Amino acid sequence: MKQLGPRELLDFQAEKPLLLDVREPWEFALAAIRIDGLRTLHIPMNEIPARLAELLPADGGAAQPIVCICHHGMRSAQVVAFLERQGIESAYNLAGGIAAWSEQVDAGVPSY
């Protein structure tokens, strides 16, 4: 499984990844990662299988890199494993999740 640490995500933003937040709606409303120029998509983990088409390129071309985000990195790791099983090779887990992002990159993102 491919993983990125919070600081690595800052360097990876040049690849224009999709930030896929897989937390529950209340968590997303409380704290979210926003990076100028990158799209954030919120799909709770349990909805990923039904909404998989939203993550695939419409033209059938190469998939955009996807960075999966949750609170500490466990749920997002499970989503990355699922995406890999679906043939999406460019999926990454944000190691440590939004908690690590808040601690290492942006203290303005609330910790919970």
N, CA, C and O of each residue as an XYZ file, in Angstrom:
448
protein
N       0.837     -1.186      0.000
C       0.000      0.000      0.000
C       0.879      1.245      0.000
O       1.860      1.342      0.738
N       0.495      2.193     -0.851
C       1.246      3.449     -0.913
C       0.741      4.379      0.180
O      -0.463      4.519      0.396
N       1.684      5.004      0.859
C       1.332      5.940      1.924
C       2.117      7.223      1.758
O       3.232      7.230      1.237
N       1.521      8.293      2.205
C       2.185      9.591      2.260
C       2.031     10.132      3.668
O       0.958     10.030      4.263
N       3.092     10.703      4.199
C       2.984     11.428      5.454
C       2.438     12.817      5.165
O       2.392     13.230      4.006
N       2.029     13.533      6.179
C       1.477     14.876      5.962
C       2.414     15.808      5.191
O       1.968     16.512      4.286
N       3.667     15.824      5.525
C       4.606     16.705      4.815
C       4.845     16.216      3.387
O       5.057     17.022      2.480
N       4.812     14.911      3.189
C       4.947     14.361      1.832
C       3.760     14.775      0.962
O       3.916     14.982     -0.242
N       2.584     14.895      1.562
C       1.419     15.341      0.815
C       1.639     16.750      0.281
O       1.220     17.059     -0.834
N       2.281     17.596      1.052
C       2.574     18.947      0.574
C       3.417     18.892     -0.699
O       3.166     19.639     -1.645
N       4.410     18.014     -0.724
C       5.251     17.866     -1.915
C       4.481     17.210     -3.057
O       4.719     17.517     -4.225
N       3.566     16.316     -2.725
C       2.808     15.535     -3.714
C       1.721     16.367     -4.395
O       1.176     15.946     -5.415
N       1.398     17.539     -3.849
C       0.303     18.323     -4.414
C       0.559     18.733     -5.860
O      -0.384     19.055     -6.581
N       1.814     18.729     -6.294
C       2.128     19.030     -7.696
C       1.515     17.992     -8.639
O       1.305     18.274     -9.819
N       1.227     16.792     -8.123
C       0.613     15.723     -8.928
C      -0.904     15.915     -9.064
O      -1.568     15.148     -9.761
N      -1.444     16.934     -8.402
C      -2.877     17.251     -8.432
C      -3.761     16.077     -8.007
O      -4.690     15.707     -8.724
N      -3.470     15.492     -6.837
C      -4.315     14.377     -6.388
C      -5.698     14.856     -5.944
O      -5.889     16.016     -5.580
N      -6.628     13.952     -5.986
C      -7.935     14.154     -5.377
C      -7.788     13.819     -3.902
O      -7.250     12.766     -3.561
N      -8.255     14.691     -3.024
C      -8.249     14.405     -1.596
C      -9.598     13.778     -1.265
O     -10.630     14.447     -1.310
N      -9.583     12.497     -0.933
C     -10.813     11.750     -0.648
C     -10.932     11.546      0.851
O     -10.217     10.734      1.439
N     -11.842     12.292      1.462
C     -12.058     12.204      2.906
C     -13.148     11.175      3.158
O     -14.280     11.338      2.704
N     -12.804     10.111      3.886
C     -13.722      8.989      4.077
C     -14.345      8.959      5.482
O     -14.921      7.950      5.888
N     -14.224     10.060      6.210
C     -14.785     10.127      7.564
C     -16.286     10.388      7.522
O     -16.861     10.639      6.463
N     -16.896     10.325      8.679
C     -18.320     10.586      8.817
C     -18.602     12.076      8.606
O     -17.708     12.902      8.794
N     -19.829     12.431      8.219
C     -20.146     13.844      7.962
C     -19.823     14.784      9.116
O     -19.330     15.889      8.891
N     -20.096     14.359     10.358
C     -19.818     15.249     11.492
C     -18.320     15.503     11.634
O     -17.912     16.594     12.033
N     -17.492     14.498     11.309
C     -16.045     14.671     11.395
C     -15.552     15.642     10.322
O     -14.726     16.517     10.580
N     -16.078     15.463      9.124
C     -15.688     16.324      8.011
C     -16.081     17.774      8.290
O     -15.326     18.696      7.980
N     -17.272     17.975      8.880
C     -17.720     19.326      9.218
C     -16.837     19.958     10.289
O     -16.645     21.174     10.301
N     -16.305     19.145     11.178
C     -15.469     19.629     12.281
C     -14.073     20.030     11.822
O     -13.548     21.058     12.250
N     -13.471     19.221     10.951
C     -12.084     19.461     10.539
C     -11.848     18.830      9.176
O     -12.154     17.657      8.963
N     -11.304     19.615      8.258
C     -11.019     19.089      6.923
C      -9.722     19.682      6.402
O      -9.349     20.800      6.757
N      -9.051     18.936      5.570
C      -7.831     19.415      4.919
C      -8.235     20.138      3.644
O      -8.932     19.586      2.792
N      -7.797     21.357      3.531
C      -8.037     22.158      2.325
C      -6.682     22.614      1.795
O      -5.906     23.243      2.515
N      -6.406     22.299      0.553
C      -5.173     22.727     -0.091
C      -5.556     23.439     -1.378
O      -6.219     22.859     -2.238
N      -5.141     24.696     -1.513
C      -5.463     25.463     -2.712
C      -5.071     24.691     -3.966
O      -3.969     24.151     -4.070
N      -5.993     24.653     -4.905
C      -5.737     23.999     -6.179
C      -6.071     22.518     -6.202
O      -6.033     21.898     -7.264
N      -6.402     21.932     -5.042
C      -6.755     20.516     -4.994
C      -8.222     20.364     -4.634
O      -8.761     21.107     -3.814
N      -8.852     19.389     -5.262
C     -10.257     19.103     -4.992
C     -10.364     18.138     -3.816
O      -9.652     17.135     -3.755
N     -11.253     18.450     -2.893
C     -11.568     17.557     -1.784
C     -12.948     16.979     -2.023
O     -13.902     17.711     -2.285
N     -13.051     15.665     -1.933
C     -14.325     14.972     -2.096
C     -14.597     14.210     -0.806
O     -13.752     13.454     -0.326
N     -15.786     14.418     -0.253
C     -16.157     13.717      0.974
C     -17.111     12.583      0.626
O     -18.232     12.822      0.176
N     -16.665     11.353      0.835
C     -17.510     10.167      0.696
C     -17.242      9.294      1.913
O     -16.156      8.725      2.021
N     -18.197      9.168      2.833
C     -17.969      8.305      3.997
C     -17.581      6.890      3.563
O     -18.048      6.389      2.540
N     -16.736      6.271      4.347
C     -16.180      4.956      4.031
C     -17.238      3.951      3.577
O     -17.035      3.239      2.594
N     -18.351      3.891      4.280
C     -19.363      2.882      3.955
C     -20.076      3.145      2.631
O     -20.784      2.269      2.134
N     -19.905      4.335      2.052
C     -20.535      4.667      0.776
C     -19.611      4.463     -0.424
O     -20.055      4.559     -1.568
N     -18.337      4.184     -0.174
C     -17.362      4.084     -1.263
C     -17.778      3.053     -2.329
O     -17.753      3.386     -3.513
N     -18.155      1.829     -1.965
C     -18.495      0.861     -3.026
C     -19.610      1.359     -3.948
O     -19.528      1.183     -5.164
N     -20.637      1.969     -3.391
C     -21.762      2.442     -4.200
C     -21.410      3.670     -5.033
O     -22.064      3.949     -6.038
N     -20.382      4.403     -4.619
C     -20.027      5.646     -5.307
C     -18.693      5.545     -6.031
O     -18.086      6.563     -6.363
N     -18.240      4.337     -6.274
C     -16.945      4.098     -6.913
C     -16.808      4.832     -8.241
O     -15.727      5.327     -8.557
N     -17.863      4.910     -9.011
C     -17.813      5.560    -10.330
C     -17.344      7.012    -10.233
O     -16.752      7.535    -11.177
N     -17.602      7.662     -9.104
C     -17.173      9.053     -8.918
C     -15.650      9.180     -8.858
O     -15.107     10.273     -9.022
N     -14.974      8.075     -8.626
C     -13.521      8.097     -8.482
C     -12.796      7.661     -9.754
O     -11.569      7.734     -9.832
N     -13.554      7.212    -10.741
C     -12.965      6.729    -11.982
C     -13.031      7.820    -13.045
O     -13.992      8.588    -13.080
N     -12.018      7.898    -13.914
C     -12.058      8.904    -14.974
C     -13.203      8.628    -15.944
O     -13.398      7.493    -16.380
N     -13.950      9.663    -16.274
C     -15.113      9.519    -17.156
C     -14.713      9.076    -18.558
O     -15.475      8.391    -19.240
N     -13.511      9.470    -18.987
C     -13.080      9.146    -20.347
C     -12.344      7.809    -20.442
O     -11.879      7.428    -21.517
N     -12.242      7.103    -19.325
C     -11.555      5.815    -19.322
C     -10.035      5.930    -19.335
O      -9.338      4.921    -19.438
N      -9.519      7.144    -19.233
C      -8.075      7.362    -19.236
C      -7.451      7.021    -17.889
O      -8.051      6.345    -17.052
N      -6.245      7.504    -17.710
C      -5.515      7.240    -16.471
C      -6.218      7.913    -15.294
O      -6.690      9.045    -15.403
N      -6.278      7.213    -14.192
C      -6.927      7.742    -12.993
C      -6.062      8.812    -12.347
O      -4.835      8.715    -12.324
N      -6.724      9.827    -11.827
C      -6.056     10.861    -11.045
C      -5.584     10.226     -9.736
O      -6.291      9.388     -9.177
N      -4.404     10.607     -9.237
C      -4.009     10.079     -7.925
C      -5.056     10.452     -6.879
O      -5.632     11.540     -6.914
N      -5.288      9.536     -5.957
C      -6.271      9.739     -4.898
C      -5.557      9.576     -3.557
O      -4.908      8.559     -3.313
N      -5.680     10.574     -2.696
C      -5.141     10.485     -1.344
C      -6.320     10.340     -0.396
O      -7.140     11.250     -0.272
N      -6.404      9.196      0.274
C      -7.499      8.900      1.190
C      -7.157      9.398      2.588
O      -6.041      9.228      3.079
N      -8.156     10.018      3.211
C      -7.952     10.679      4.497
C      -9.020     10.236      5.488
O     -10.201     10.165      5.148
N      -8.601      9.940      6.713
C      -9.541      9.732      7.812
C      -8.946     10.365      9.066
O      -8.080     11.233      8.962
N      -9.391      9.950     10.236
C      -8.930     10.567     11.476
C      -7.472     10.199     11.788
O      -6.643     11.086     11.987
N      -7.161      8.916     11.831
C      -5.807      8.467     12.171
C      -5.139      7.611     11.088
O      -3.980      7.226     11.245
N      -5.833      7.311     10.013
C      -5.236      6.553      8.917
C      -5.658      5.104      8.806
O      -5.193      4.394      7.914
N      -6.530      4.651      9.692
C      -6.949      3.242      9.646
C      -8.077      3.022      8.635
O      -7.990      2.132      7.789
N      -9.118      3.821      8.721
C     -10.225      3.678      7.763
C      -9.741      3.962      6.349
O     -10.089      3.248      5.409
N      -8.935      5.013      6.204
C      -8.456      5.359      4.862
C      -7.564      4.259      4.300
O      -7.552      4.047      3.088
N      -6.820      3.555      5.143
C      -6.006      2.424      4.673
C      -6.907      1.320      4.125
O      -6.579      0.687      3.121
N      -8.034      1.093      4.780
C      -8.979      0.083      4.297
C      -9.575      0.500      2.955
O      -9.789     -0.339      2.079
N      -9.841      1.788      2.796
C     -10.381      2.274      1.522
C      -9.334      2.141      0.422
O      -9.665      1.743     -0.695
N      -8.084      2.466      0.718
C      -7.019      2.304     -0.279
C      -6.936      0.840     -0.713
O      -6.828      0.557     -1.906
N      -6.984     -0.083      0.234
C      -6.933     -1.512     -0.107
C      -8.112     -1.883     -1.006
O      -7.947     -2.642     -1.961
N      -9.297     -1.357     -0.707
C     -10.470     -1.620     -1.544
C     -10.261     -1.057     -2.949
O     -10.523     -1.738     -3.940
N      -9.791      0.184     -3.032
C      -9.574      0.804     -4.342
C      -8.547      0.026     -5.161
O      -8.707     -0.145     -6.370
N      -7.508     -0.437     -4.506
C      -6.500     -1.250     -5.207
C      -7.133     -2.527     -5.757
O      -6.823     -2.934     -6.877
N      -8.007     -3.158     -4.991
C      -8.690     -4.369     -5.467
C      -9.604     -4.071     -6.652
O      -9.915     -4.966     -7.438
N     -10.031     -2.822     -6.781
C     -10.881     -2.421     -7.903
C     -10.045     -1.982     -9.115
O     -10.591     -1.558    -10.133
N      -8.726     -2.088     -8.992
C      -7.848     -1.747    -10.109
C      -7.334     -0.321    -10.111
O      -6.682      0.096    -11.068
N      -7.613      0.434     -9.061
C      -7.101      1.807     -8.964
C      -5.714      1.742     -8.329
O      -5.575      1.501     -7.130
N      -4.706      1.959     -9.144
C      -3.325      1.809     -8.677
C      -2.750      3.079     -8.069
O      -1.717      3.040     -7.399
N      -3.412      4.198     -8.300
C      -2.860      5.472     -7.848
C      -3.533      5.976     -6.572
O      -3.774      7.174     -6.427
N      -3.838      5.062     -5.650
C      -4.454      5.421     -4.375
C      -3.397      5.422     -3.275
O      -2.555      4.526     -3.212
N      -3.447      6.420     -2.423
C      -2.481      6.595     -1.336
C      -3.232      6.805     -0.028
O      -4.312      7.394     -0.006
N      -2.654      6.323      1.046
C      -3.189      6.555      2.378
C      -2.425      7.706      3.023
O      -1.196      7.752      2.963
N      -3.154      8.636      3.639
C      -2.487      9.681      4.414
C      -2.150      9.091      5.776
O      -3.025      8.971      6.633
N      -0.903      8.725      5.980
C      -0.456      8.097      7.221
C      -0.684      9.055      8.396
O      -0.269     10.213      8.356
N      -1.338      8.561      9.421
C      -1.614      9.376     10.599
C      -2.869     10.216     10.476
O      -3.318     10.811     11.455
N      -3.442     10.270      9.277
C      -4.701     10.955      9.049
C      -4.682     12.440      9.341
O      -3.635     13.085      9.389
N      -5.875     12.949      9.532
C      -6.029     14.379      9.761
C      -5.427     14.795     11.100
O      -5.053     15.955     11.274
N      -5.329     13.866     12.044
C      -4.691     14.168     13.329
C      -3.219     14.516     13.117
O      -2.712     15.469     13.708
N      -2.536     13.745     12.276
C      -1.127     14.023     11.983
C      -0.987     15.315     11.185
O      -0.043     16.076     11.397
N      -1.926     15.567     10.265
C      -1.908     16.808      9.483
C      -1.992     18.010     10.430
O      -1.234     18.971     10.297
N      -2.922     17.944     11.385
C      -3.099     19.025     12.341
C      -1.840     19.236     13.185
O      -1.456     20.369     13.478
N      -1.215     18.141     13.566
C      -0.025     18.206     14.424
C       1.218     18.665     13.653
O       2.010     19.448     14.178
N       1.395     18.192     12.427
C       2.653     18.411     11.706
C       2.628     19.534     10.673
O       3.672     20.097     10.346
N       1.428     19.866     10.151
C       1.373     20.817      9.038
C       0.521     22.038      9.358
O       0.984     23.167      9.194
N      -0.701     21.839      9.808
C      -1.629     22.953      9.961
C      -2.388     22.844     11.281
O      -3.405     22.156     11.377
N      -1.872     23.535     12.293
C      -2.495     23.514     13.612
C      -3.863     24.195     13.611
O      -4.610     24.099     14.585
N      -4.187     24.876     12.522
C      -5.497     25.514     12.398
C      -6.608     24.502     12.131
O      -7.789     24.814     12.283
N      -6.226     23.296     11.737
C      -7.208     22.224     11.568
C      -7.457     21.637     12.953
O      -6.528     21.121     13.575
N      -8.683     21.704     13.447
C      -8.951     21.233     14.816
C      -8.600     19.771     15.039
O      -8.778     18.925     14.163
N      -8.104     19.503     16.224
C      -7.837     18.131     16.666
C      -9.065     17.663     17.421
O      -9.701     18.445     18.127
N      -9.394     16.413     17.280
C     -10.558     15.884     18.016
C     -10.324     14.454     18.390
O     -11.183     13.831     19.013
